[in-house]
Amino acid sequence: MTLEPDLIKIFTGRDVLVHILKDELESVGIGAMIRDDFYSGALAGFGGTPNVVDLYVLSEDYSKAEEIVKDFKERNLE
């Protein structure tokens, strides 16, 4: 038995972009979680890629979030 929700990585990018996208998702009622392996690794004494973080959403919100992420990428990455 697991108590962890099913999370799906929906975006990886620079810290600032991930935070902006997280705010966009949350503004339409989609909860999102940021995972920063560099910061976690630095605390533990390991390295990593600075300023690159992952954004996760619940699997039940994935299809709705996917469209928002697609639009976000078109506006900010192309």
HTML snippet that shows the backbone in 3Dmol.js (N, CA, C, O; Angstrom):
<script src="https://3Dmol.org/build/3Dmol-min.js"></script>
<div id="view" style="width:600px;height:400px;position:relative"></div>
<script>
const pdb = `
ATOM      1  N   MET A   1       0.843  -1.176   0.000  1.00  0.00           N
ATOM      2  CA  MET A   1       0.000   0.000   0.000  1.00  0.00           C
ATOM      3  C   MET A   1       0.892   1.244   0.000  1.00  0.00           C
ATOM      4  O   MET A   1       1.805   1.361   0.817  1.00  0.00           O
ATOM      5  N   THR A   2       0.623   2.151  -0.905  1.00  0.00           N
ATOM      6  CA  THR A   2       1.406   3.377  -0.992  1.00  0.00           C
ATOM      7  C   THR A   2       0.517   4.590  -0.768  1.00  0.00           C
ATOM      8  O   THR A   2      -0.634   4.631  -1.203  1.00  0.00           O
ATOM      9  N   LEU A   3       1.071   5.561  -0.090  1.00  0.00           N
ATOM     10  CA  LEU A   3       0.318   6.784   0.170  1.00  0.00           C
ATOM     11  C   LEU A   3       0.729   7.906  -0.771  1.00  0.00           C
ATOM     12  O   LEU A   3       0.125   8.979  -0.761  1.00  0.00           O
ATOM     13  N   GLU A   4       1.761   7.665  -1.590  1.00  0.00           N
ATOM     14  CA  GLU A   4       2.227   8.687  -2.510  1.00  0.00           C
ATOM     15  C   GLU A   4       1.306   8.776  -3.722  1.00  0.00           C
ATOM     16  O   GLU A   4       0.902   7.749  -4.268  1.00  0.00           O
ATOM     17  N   PRO A   5       0.975   9.978  -4.141  1.00  0.00           N
ATOM     18  CA  PRO A   5       0.150  10.132  -5.352  1.00  0.00           C
ATOM     19  C   PRO A   5       0.973   9.816  -6.596  1.00  0.00           C
ATOM     20  O   PRO A   5       2.203   9.854  -6.557  1.00  0.00           O
ATOM     21  N   ASP A   6       0.301   9.509  -7.684  1.00  0.00           N
ATOM     22  CA  ASP A   6       0.976   9.261  -8.947  1.00  0.00           C
ATOM     23  C   ASP A   6       1.327  10.588  -9.585  1.00  0.00           C
ATOM     24  O   ASP A   6       0.449  11.340 -10.009  1.00  0.00           O
ATOM     25  N   LEU A   7       2.619  10.870  -9.649  1.00  0.00           N
ATOM     26  CA  LEU A   7       3.101  12.116 -10.229  1.00  0.00           C
ATOM     27  C   LEU A   7       3.745  11.846 -11.573  1.00  0.00           C
ATOM     28  O   LEU A   7       4.379  10.810 -11.771  1.00  0.00           O
ATOM     29  N   ILE A   8       3.582  12.783 -12.496  1.00  0.00           N
ATOM     30  CA  ILE A   8       4.172  12.678 -13.833  1.00  0.00           C
ATOM     31  C   ILE A   8       4.983  13.944 -14.080  1.00  0.00           C
ATOM     32  O   ILE A   8       4.507  15.062 -13.884  1.00  0.00           O
ATOM     33  N   LYS A   9       6.236  13.733 -14.522  1.00  0.00           N
ATOM     34  CA  LYS A   9       7.070  14.892 -14.864  1.00  0.00           C
ATOM     35  C   LYS A   9       6.535  15.487 -16.156  1.00  0.00           C
ATOM     36  O   LYS A   9       6.396  14.792 -17.162  1.00  0.00           O
ATOM     37  N   ILE A  10       6.236  16.782 -16.118  1.00  0.00           N
ATOM     38  CA  ILE A  10       5.615  17.424 -17.267  1.00  0.00           C
ATOM     39  C   ILE A  10       6.532  18.460 -17.916  1.00  0.00           C
ATOM     40  O   ILE A  10       6.311  18.852 -19.062  1.00  0.00           O
ATOM     41  N   PHE A  11       7.555  18.904 -17.192  1.00  0.00           N
ATOM     42  CA  PHE A  11       8.434  19.934 -17.744  1.00  0.00           C
ATOM     43  C   PHE A  11       9.748  19.929 -16.986  1.00  0.00           C
ATOM     44  O   PHE A  11       9.776  19.714 -15.774  1.00  0.00           O
ATOM     45  N   THR A  12      10.838  20.166 -17.708  1.00  0.00           N
ATOM     46  CA  THR A  12      12.157  20.355 -17.118  1.00  0.00           C
ATOM     47  C   THR A  12      12.744  21.610 -17.736  1.00  0.00           C
ATOM     48  O   THR A  12      12.731  21.777 -18.955  1.00  0.00           O
ATOM     49  N   GLY A  13      13.255  22.485 -16.895  1.00  0.00           N
ATOM     50  CA  GLY A  13      13.831  23.706 -17.425  1.00  0.00           C
ATOM     51  C   GLY A  13      14.480  24.548 -16.355  1.00  0.00           C
ATOM     52  O   GLY A  13      14.661  24.118 -15.216  1.00  0.00           O
ATOM     53  N   ARG A  14      14.826  25.763 -16.750  1.00  0.00           N
ATOM     54  CA  ARG A  14      15.439  26.700 -15.809  1.00  0.00           C
ATOM     55  C   ARG A  14      14.482  27.007 -14.674  1.00  0.00           C
ATOM     56  O   ARG A  14      13.263  27.038 -14.843  1.00  0.00           O
ATOM     57  N   ASP A  15      15.062  27.227 -13.536  1.00  0.00           N
ATOM     58  CA  ASP A  15      14.313  27.472 -12.309  1.00  0.00           C
ATOM     59  C   ASP A  15      13.224  28.524 -12.483  1.00  0.00           C
ATOM     60  O   ASP A  15      12.082  28.305 -12.079  1.00  0.00           O
ATOM     61  N   VAL A  16      13.564  29.655 -13.074  1.00  0.00           N
ATOM     62  CA  VAL A  16      12.601  30.747 -13.208  1.00  0.00           C
ATOM     63  C   VAL A  16      11.423  30.351 -14.096  1.00  0.00           C
ATOM     64  O   VAL A  16      10.279  30.681 -13.785  1.00  0.00           O
ATOM     65  N   LEU A  17      11.689  29.650 -15.194  1.00  0.00           N
ATOM     66  CA  LEU A  17      10.604  29.216 -16.086  1.00  0.00           C
ATOM     67  C   LEU A  17       9.689  28.210 -15.396  1.00  0.00           C
ATOM     68  O   LEU A  17       8.469  28.268 -15.548  1.00  0.00           O
ATOM     69  N   VAL A  18      10.273  27.296 -14.644  1.00  0.00           N
ATOM     70  CA  VAL A  18       9.474  26.284 -13.940  1.00  0.00           C
ATOM     71  C   VAL A  18       8.548  26.953 -12.925  1.00  0.00           C
ATOM     72  O   VAL A  18       7.394  26.549 -12.786  1.00  0.00           O
ATOM     73  N   HIS A  19       9.032  27.953 -12.226  1.00  0.00           N
ATOM     74  CA  HIS A  19       8.185  28.646 -11.253  1.00  0.00           C
ATOM     75  C   HIS A  19       7.051  29.415 -11.939  1.00  0.00           C
ATOM     76  O   HIS A  19       5.929  29.444 -11.432  1.00  0.00           O
ATOM     77  N   ILE A  20       7.332  30.028 -13.072  1.00  0.00           N
ATOM     78  CA  ILE A  20       6.276  30.739 -13.811  1.00  0.00           C
ATOM     79  C   ILE A  20       5.219  29.754 -14.294  1.00  0.00           C
ATOM     80  O   ILE A  20       4.022  30.011 -14.165  1.00  0.00           O
ATOM     81  N   LEU A  21       5.658  28.628 -14.849  1.00  0.00           N
ATOM     82  CA  LEU A  21       4.713  27.615 -15.334  1.00  0.00           C
ATOM     83  C   LEU A  21       3.904  27.036 -14.176  1.00  0.00           C
ATOM     84  O   LEU A  21       2.699  26.824 -14.312  1.00  0.00           O
ATOM     85  N   LYS A  22       4.541  26.782 -13.056  1.00  0.00           N
ATOM     86  CA  LYS A  22       3.831  26.276 -11.874  1.00  0.00           C
ATOM     87  C   LYS A  22       2.716  27.241 -11.478  1.00  0.00           C
ATOM     88  O   LYS A  22       1.602  26.815 -11.172  1.00  0.00           O
ATOM     89  N   ASP A  23       3.014  28.534 -11.483  1.00  0.00           N
ATOM     90  CA  ASP A  23       1.992  29.534 -11.147  1.00  0.00           C
ATOM     91  C   ASP A  23       0.838  29.510 -12.150  1.00  0.00           C
ATOM     92  O   ASP A  23      -0.324  29.641 -11.765  1.00  0.00           O
ATOM     93  N   GLU A  24       1.159  29.343 -13.442  1.00  0.00           N
ATOM     94  CA  GLU A  24       0.098  29.264 -14.461  1.00  0.00           C
ATOM     95  C   GLU A  24      -0.794  28.063 -14.228  1.00  0.00           C
ATOM     96  O   GLU A  24      -2.018  28.169 -14.309  1.00  0.00           O
ATOM     97  N   LEU A  25      -0.191  26.924 -13.939  1.00  0.00           N
ATOM     98  CA  LEU A  25      -0.978  25.710 -13.692  1.00  0.00           C
ATOM     99  C   LEU A  25      -1.861  25.887 -12.459  1.00  0.00           C
ATOM    100  O   LEU A  25      -3.039  25.532 -12.478  1.00  0.00           O
ATOM    101  N   GLU A  26      -1.297  26.427 -11.405  1.00  0.00           N
ATOM    102  CA  GLU A  26      -2.061  26.590 -10.173  1.00  0.00           C
ATOM    103  C   GLU A  26      -3.176  27.618 -10.313  1.00  0.00           C
ATOM    104  O   GLU A  26      -4.177  27.551  -9.600  1.00  0.00           O
ATOM    105  N   SER A  27      -3.008  28.574 -11.233  1.00  0.00           N
ATOM    106  CA  SER A  27      -4.057  29.578 -11.432  1.00  0.00           C
ATOM    107  C   SER A  27      -5.320  28.980 -12.045  1.00  0.00           C
ATOM    108  O   SER A  27      -6.394  29.574 -11.952  1.00  0.00           O
ATOM    109  N   VAL A  28      -5.201  27.804 -12.673  1.00  0.00           N
ATOM    110  CA  VAL A  28      -6.375  27.123 -13.232  1.00  0.00           C
ATOM    111  C   VAL A  28      -6.736  25.876 -12.419  1.00  0.00           C
ATOM    112  O   VAL A  28      -7.495  25.025 -12.883  1.00  0.00           O
ATOM    113  N   GLY A  29      -6.194  25.777 -11.221  1.00  0.00           N
ATOM    114  CA  GLY A  29      -6.581  24.699 -10.318  1.00  0.00           C
ATOM    115  C   GLY A  29      -5.798  23.414 -10.448  1.00  0.00           C
ATOM    116  O   GLY A  29      -6.234  22.380  -9.943  1.00  0.00           O
ATOM    117  N   ILE A  30      -4.652  23.446 -11.110  1.00  0.00           N
ATOM    118  CA  ILE A  30      -3.825  22.249 -11.244  1.00  0.00           C
ATOM    119  C   ILE A  30      -2.646  22.374 -10.285  1.00  0.00           C
ATOM    120  O   ILE A  30      -1.801  23.257 -10.431  1.00  0.00           O
ATOM    121  N   GLY A  31      -2.604  21.486  -9.313  1.00  0.00           N
ATOM    122  CA  GLY A  31      -1.488  21.489  -8.378  1.00  0.00           C
ATOM    123  C   GLY A  31      -0.231  20.979  -9.056  1.00  0.00           C
ATOM    124  O   GLY A  31      -0.298  20.073  -9.887  1.00  0.00           O
ATOM    125  N   ALA A  32       0.912  21.549  -8.714  1.00  0.00           N
ATOM    126  CA  ALA A  32       2.175  21.145  -9.312  1.00  0.00           C
ATOM    127  C   ALA A  32       3.255  21.132  -8.239  1.00  0.00           C
ATOM    128  O   ALA A  32       3.195  21.885  -7.267  1.00  0.00           O
ATOM    129  N   MET A  33       4.249  20.258  -8.434  1.00  0.00           N
ATOM    130  CA  MET A  33       5.340  20.121  -7.487  1.00  0.00           C
ATOM    131  C   MET A  33       6.667  20.304  -8.211  1.00  0.00           C
ATOM    132  O   MET A  33       6.886  19.728  -9.277  1.00  0.00           O
ATOM    133  N   ILE A  34       7.540  21.098  -7.635  1.00  0.00           N
ATOM    134  CA  ILE A  34       8.871  21.316  -8.193  1.00  0.00           C
ATOM    135  C   ILE A  34       9.856  20.404  -7.476  1.00  0.00           C
ATOM    136  O   ILE A  34       9.835  20.267  -6.253  1.00  0.00           O
ATOM    137  N   ARG A  35      10.727  19.778  -8.285  1.00  0.00           N
ATOM    138  CA  ARG A  35      11.794  18.949  -7.725  1.00  0.00           C
ATOM    139  C   ARG A  35      13.114  19.509  -8.214  1.00  0.00           C
ATOM    140  O   ARG A  35      13.368  19.575  -9.417  1.00  0.00           O
ATOM    141  N   ASP A  36      13.944  19.909  -7.281  1.00  0.00           N
ATOM    142  CA  ASP A  36      15.234  20.526  -7.582  1.00  0.00           C
ATOM    143  C   ASP A  36      16.338  19.590  -7.109  1.00  0.00           C
ATOM    144  O   ASP A  36      16.760  19.657  -5.955  1.00  0.00           O
ATOM    145  N   ASP A  37      16.811  18.712  -8.004  1.00  0.00           N
ATOM    146  CA  ASP A  37      17.842  17.751  -7.625  1.00  0.00           C
ATOM    147  C   ASP A  37      19.175  18.424  -7.323  1.00  0.00           C
ATOM    148  O   ASP A  37      19.937  17.925  -6.494  1.00  0.00           O
ATOM    149  N   PHE A  38      19.471  19.538  -7.973  1.00  0.00           N
ATOM    150  CA  PHE A  38      20.731  20.224  -7.707  1.00  0.00           C
ATOM    151  C   PHE A  38      20.771  20.716  -6.268  1.00  0.00           C
ATOM    152  O   PHE A  38      21.748  20.493  -5.554  1.00  0.00           O
ATOM    153  N   TYR A  39      19.709  21.383  -5.850  1.00  0.00           N
ATOM    154  CA  TYR A  39      19.663  21.900  -4.481  1.00  0.00           C
ATOM    155  C   TYR A  39      19.715  20.758  -3.473  1.00  0.00           C
ATOM    156  O   TYR A  39      20.438  20.834  -2.479  1.00  0.00           O
ATOM    157  N   SER A  40      18.948  19.701  -3.728  1.00  0.00           N
ATOM    158  CA  SER A  40      18.956  18.549  -2.831  1.00  0.00           C
ATOM    159  C   SER A  40      20.335  17.902  -2.798  1.00  0.00           C
ATOM    160  O   SER A  40      20.828  17.529  -1.733  1.00  0.00           O
ATOM    161  N   GLY A  41      20.954  17.772  -3.970  1.00  0.00           N
ATOM    162  CA  GLY A  41      22.290  17.177  -4.043  1.00  0.00           C
ATOM    163  C   GLY A  41      23.334  18.036  -3.373  1.00  0.00           C
ATOM    164  O   GLY A  41      24.238  17.512  -2.722  1.00  0.00           O
ATOM    165  N   ALA A  42      23.232  19.343  -3.516  1.00  0.00           N
ATOM    166  CA  ALA A  42      24.184  20.253  -2.889  1.00  0.00           C
ATOM    167  C   ALA A  42      24.118  20.126  -1.370  1.00  0.00           C
ATOM    168  O   ALA A  42      25.141  20.161  -0.686  1.00  0.00           O
ATOM    169  N   LEU A  43      22.907  19.980  -0.858  1.00  0.00           N
ATOM    170  CA  LEU A  43      22.756  19.806   0.586  1.00  0.00           C
ATOM    171  C   LEU A  43      23.397  18.505   1.061  1.00  0.00           C
ATOM    172  O   LEU A  43      23.900  18.420   2.181  1.00  0.00           O
ATOM    173  N   ALA A  44      23.371  17.493   0.192  1.00  0.00           N
ATOM    174  CA  ALA A  44      23.938  16.194   0.547  1.00  0.00           C
ATOM    175  C   ALA A  44      25.410  16.072   0.156  1.00  0.00           C
ATOM    176  O   ALA A  44      26.049  15.063   0.454  1.00  0.00           O
ATOM    177  N   GLY A  45      25.952  17.097  -0.510  1.00  0.00           N
ATOM    178  CA  GLY A  45      27.359  17.072  -0.888  1.00  0.00           C
ATOM    179  C   GLY A  45      27.628  16.558  -2.284  1.00  0.00           C
ATOM    180  O   GLY A  45      28.776  16.269  -2.619  1.00  0.00           O
ATOM    181  N   PHE A  46      26.602  16.437  -3.107  1.00  0.00           N
ATOM    182  CA  PHE A  46      26.752  15.974  -4.486  1.00  0.00           C
ATOM    183  C   PHE A  46      26.576  17.142  -5.448  1.00  0.00           C
ATOM    184  O   PHE A  46      26.131  18.220  -5.053  1.00  0.00           O
ATOM    185  N   GLY A  47      26.925  16.923  -6.700  1.00  0.00           N
ATOM    186  CA  GLY A  47      26.771  17.954  -7.714  1.00  0.00           C
ATOM    187  C   GLY A  47      25.528  17.732  -8.537  1.00  0.00           C
ATOM    188  O   GLY A  47      24.656  16.942  -8.176  1.00  0.00           O
ATOM    189  N   GLY A  48      25.458  18.434  -9.645  1.00  0.00           N
ATOM    190  CA  GLY A  48      24.321  18.333 -10.543  1.00  0.00           C
ATOM    191  C   GLY A  48      24.321  19.514 -11.482  1.00  0.00           C
ATOM    192  O   GLY A  48      25.301  20.257 -11.554  1.00  0.00           O
ATOM    193  N   THR A  49      23.234  19.695 -12.201  1.00  0.00           N
ATOM    194  CA  THR A  49      23.112  20.824 -13.114  1.00  0.00           C
ATOM    195  C   THR A  49      22.365  21.954 -12.420  1.00  0.00           C
ATOM    196  O   THR A  49      21.179  21.823 -12.119  1.00  0.00           O
ATOM    197  N   PRO A  50      23.055  23.069 -12.164  1.00  0.00           N
ATOM    198  CA  PRO A  50      22.387  24.168 -11.459  1.00  0.00           C
ATOM    199  C   PRO A  50      21.291  24.809 -12.308  1.00  0.00           C
ATOM    200  O   PRO A  50      21.392  24.874 -13.533  1.00  0.00           O
ATOM    201  N   ASN A  51      20.258  25.273 -11.641  1.00  0.00           N
ATOM    202  CA  ASN A  51      19.154  26.017 -12.250  1.00  0.00           C
ATOM    203  C   ASN A  51      18.281  25.197 -13.185  1.00  0.00           C
ATOM    204  O   ASN A  51      17.461  25.772 -13.901  1.00  0.00           O
ATOM    205  N   VAL A  52      18.422  23.881 -13.208  1.00  0.00           N
ATOM    206  CA  VAL A  52      17.535  23.036 -13.996  1.00  0.00           C
ATOM    207  C   VAL A  52      16.712  22.210 -13.022  1.00  0.00           C
ATOM    208  O   VAL A  52      17.251  21.434 -12.234  1.00  0.00           O
ATOM    209  N   VAL A  53      15.388  22.390 -13.088  1.00  0.00           N
ATOM    210  CA  VAL A  53      14.500  21.706 -12.160  1.00  0.00           C
ATOM    211  C   VAL A  53      13.357  21.040 -12.930  1.00  0.00           C
ATOM    212  O   VAL A  53      13.085  21.369 -14.084  1.00  0.00           O
ATOM    213  N   ASP A  54      12.707  20.109 -12.267  1.00  0.00           N
ATOM    214  CA  ASP A  54      11.601  19.358 -12.863  1.00  0.00           C
ATOM    215  C   ASP A  54      10.282  19.809 -12.251  1.00  0.00           C
ATOM    216  O   ASP A  54      10.220  20.194 -11.083  1.00  0.00           O
ATOM    217  N   LEU A  55       9.224  19.755 -13.066  1.00  0.00           N
ATOM    218  CA  LEU A  55       7.881  20.095 -12.615  1.00  0.00           C
ATOM    219  C   LEU A  55       6.982  18.869 -12.803  1.00  0.00           C
ATOM    220  O   LEU A  55       6.939  18.272 -13.878  1.00  0.00           O
ATOM    221  N   TYR A  56       6.282  18.516 -11.757  1.00  0.00           N
ATOM    222  CA  TYR A  56       5.407  17.345 -11.756  1.00  0.00           C
ATOM    223  C   TYR A  56       3.963  17.766 -11.510  1.00  0.00           C
ATOM    224  O   TYR A  56       3.694  18.758 -10.833  1.00  0.00           O
ATOM    225  N   VAL A  57       3.031  16.981 -12.080  1.00  0.00           N
ATOM    226  CA  VAL A  57       1.610  17.135 -11.801  1.00  0.00           C
ATOM    227  C   VAL A  57       1.043  15.760 -11.474  1.00  0.00           C
ATOM    228  O   VAL A  57       1.652  14.736 -11.783  1.00  0.00           O
ATOM    229  N   LEU A  58      -0.121  15.750 -10.851  1.00  0.00           N
ATOM    230  CA  LEU A  58      -0.804  14.478 -10.599  1.00  0.00           C
ATOM    231  C   LEU A  58      -1.226  13.857 -11.920  1.00  0.00           C
ATOM    232  O   LEU A  58      -1.584  14.563 -12.862  1.00  0.00           O
ATOM    233  N   SER A  59      -1.181  12.546 -11.983  1.00  0.00           N
ATOM    234  CA  SER A  59      -1.546  11.856 -13.227  1.00  0.00           C
ATOM    235  C   SER A  59      -2.963  12.211 -13.665  1.00  0.00           C
ATOM    236  O   SER A  59      -3.240  12.249 -14.864  1.00  0.00           O
ATOM    237  N   GLU A  60      -3.849  12.466 -12.738  1.00  0.00           N
ATOM    238  CA  GLU A  60      -5.234  12.804 -13.084  1.00  0.00           C
ATOM    239  C   GLU A  60      -5.355  14.188 -13.730  1.00  0.00           C
ATOM    240  O   GLU A  60      -6.340  14.473 -14.411  1.00  0.00           O
ATOM    241  N   ASP A  61      -4.358  15.038 -13.517  1.00  0.00           N
ATOM    242  CA  ASP A  61      -4.366  16.384 -14.099  1.00  0.00           C
ATOM    243  C   ASP A  61      -3.510  16.491 -15.362  1.00  0.00           C
ATOM    244  O   ASP A  61      -3.449  17.552 -15.984  1.00  0.00           O
ATOM    245  N   TYR A  62      -2.855  15.404 -15.736  1.00  0.00           N
ATOM    246  CA  TYR A  62      -1.863  15.457 -16.809  1.00  0.00           C
ATOM    247  C   TYR A  62      -2.434  15.968 -18.136  1.00  0.00           C
ATOM    248  O   TYR A  62      -1.833  16.844 -18.758  1.00  0.00           O
ATOM    249  N   SER A  63      -3.564  15.449 -18.577  1.00  0.00           N
ATOM    250  CA  SER A  63      -4.090  15.843 -19.887  1.00  0.00           C
ATOM    251  C   SER A  63      -4.455  17.318 -19.932  1.00  0.00           C
ATOM    252  O   SER A  63      -4.229  17.977 -20.947  1.00  0.00           O
ATOM    253  N   LYS A  64      -5.007  17.842 -18.865  1.00  0.00           N
ATOM    254  CA  LYS A  64      -5.338  19.269 -18.809  1.00  0.00           C
ATOM    255  C   LYS A  64      -4.055  20.109 -18.751  1.00  0.00           C
ATOM    256  O   LYS A  64      -3.957  21.146 -19.407  1.00  0.00           O
ATOM    257  N   ALA A  65      -3.088  19.660 -17.973  1.00  0.00           N
ATOM    258  CA  ALA A  65      -1.825  20.389 -17.824  1.00  0.00           C
ATOM    259  C   ALA A  65      -1.004  20.362 -19.105  1.00  0.00           C
ATOM    260  O   ALA A  65      -0.285  21.318 -19.398  1.00  0.00           O
ATOM    261  N   GLU A  66      -1.101  19.289 -19.865  1.00  0.00           N
ATOM    262  CA  GLU A  66      -0.313  19.136 -21.089  1.00  0.00           C
ATOM    263  C   GLU A  66      -0.561  20.276 -22.081  1.00  0.00           C
ATOM    264  O   GLU A  66       0.381  20.771 -22.701  1.00  0.00           O
ATOM    265  N   GLU A  67      -1.803  20.689 -22.233  1.00  0.00           N
ATOM    266  CA  GLU A  67      -2.130  21.801 -23.141  1.00  0.00           C
ATOM    267  C   GLU A  67      -1.532  23.114 -22.654  1.00  0.00           C
ATOM    268  O   GLU A  67      -1.026  23.904 -23.452  1.00  0.00           O
ATOM    269  N   ILE A  68      -1.588  23.344 -21.366  1.00  0.00           N
ATOM    270  CA  ILE A  68      -1.032  24.570 -20.793  1.00  0.00           C
ATOM    271  C   ILE A  68       0.482  24.595 -20.982  1.00  0.00           C
ATOM    272  O   ILE A  68       1.053  25.635 -21.310  1.00  0.00           O
ATOM    273  N   VAL A  69       1.124  23.460 -20.777  1.00  0.00           N
ATOM    274  CA  VAL A  69       2.576  23.367 -20.953  1.00  0.00           C
ATOM    275  C   VAL A  69       2.943  23.589 -22.418  1.00  0.00           C
ATOM    276  O   VAL A  69       3.919  24.277 -22.716  1.00  0.00           O
ATOM    277  N   LYS A  70       2.177  23.018 -23.317  1.00  0.00           N
ATOM    278  CA  LYS A  70       2.441  23.201 -24.750  1.00  0.00           C
ATOM    279  C   LYS A  70       2.382  24.687 -25.117  1.00  0.00           C
ATOM    280  O   LYS A  70       3.279  25.198 -25.787  1.00  0.00           O
ATOM    281  N   ASP A  71       1.342  25.368 -24.687  1.00  0.00           N
ATOM    282  CA  ASP A  71       1.208  26.810 -24.951  1.00  0.00           C
ATOM    283  C   ASP A  71       2.344  27.599 -24.305  1.00  0.00           C
ATOM    284  O   ASP A  71       2.871  28.540 -24.898  1.00  0.00           O
ATOM    285  N   PHE A  72       2.715  27.209 -23.090  1.00  0.00           N
ATOM    286  CA  PHE A  72       3.806  27.880 -22.384  1.00  0.00           C
ATOM    287  C   PHE A  72       5.117  27.743 -23.152  1.00  0.00           C
ATOM    288  O   PHE A  72       5.866  28.712 -23.282  1.00  0.00           O
ATOM    289  N   LYS A  73       5.395  26.549 -23.658  1.00  0.00           N
ATOM    290  CA  LYS A  73       6.625  26.328 -24.429  1.00  0.00           C
ATOM    291  C   LYS A  73       6.636  27.167 -25.701  1.00  0.00           C
ATOM    292  O   LYS A  73       7.663  27.744 -26.059  1.00  0.00           O
ATOM    293  N   GLU A  74       5.506  27.235 -26.376  1.00  0.00           N
ATOM    294  CA  GLU A  74       5.430  28.031 -27.613  1.00  0.00           C
ATOM    295  C   GLU A  74       5.691  29.508 -27.335  1.00  0.00           C
ATOM    296  O   GLU A  74       6.325  30.186 -28.144  1.00  0.00           O
ATOM    297  N   ARG A  75       5.214  30.007 -26.209  1.00  0.00           N
ATOM    298  CA  ARG A  75       5.399  31.425 -25.877  1.00  0.00           C
ATOM    299  C   ARG A  75       6.798  31.736 -25.364  1.00  0.00           C
ATOM    300  O   ARG A  75       7.307  32.838 -25.571  1.00  0.00           O
ATOM    301  N   ASN A  76       7.423  30.769 -24.695  1.00  0.00           N
ATOM    302  CA  ASN A  76       8.669  31.075 -23.978  1.00  0.00           C
ATOM    303  C   ASN A  76       9.930  30.388 -24.486  1.00  0.00           C
ATOM    304  O   ASN A  76      11.035  30.795 -24.126  1.00  0.00           O
ATOM    305  N   LEU A  77       9.791  29.368 -25.305  1.00  0.00           N
ATOM    306  CA  LEU A  77      10.971  28.615 -25.710  1.00  0.00           C
ATOM    307  C   LEU A  77      11.240  28.638 -27.200  1.00  0.00           C
ATOM    308  O   LEU A  77      12.267  28.120 -27.640  1.00  0.00           O
ATOM    309  N   GLU A  78      10.368  29.211 -27.981  1.00  0.00           N
ATOM    310  CA  GLU A  78      10.579  29.200 -29.433  1.00  0.00           C
ATOM    311  C   GLU A  78      10.835  30.576 -29.953  1.00  0.00           C
ATOM    312  O   GLU A  78      11.034  30.756 -31.154  1.00  0.00           O
TER     313      GLU A  78
END
`;
const viewer = $3Dmol.createViewer("view");
viewer.addModel(pdb, "pdb");
viewer.setStyle({}, {cartoon: {color: "spectrum"}});
viewer.zoomTo();
viewer.render();
</script>
